[in-house]
């Protein structure tokens, strides 16, 4: 399975929790927009993540998962009532 990871790091600047969450949300939107701009062929993408530092910090950010693993993970999430298959 192919994987590409992109990071945005801010060093030397004190940011409040709210500022960090807002920046993370904007980066998430920019990343999804970039996927559309380069005409990425996704079959059944699943986006997992958030911009709230207090909610599951290990999920902070955004993961776009596609292919068989997205289907498998999506079905597990669907059992919890958070995802609907297309």
WOUR-V288960 format. One record per helix or strand of 3 or more residues. SS is the DSSP state (hx for helix, st for strand). FROM is the first residue (numbers start at 1). TO is the last residue. If there is no record, write none. Layout:
SS_FROM_TO ; SS_FROM_TO
//
This chain:
hx_17_37 ; st_46_50 ; hx_57_59 ; st_60_65 ; hx_68_80
//
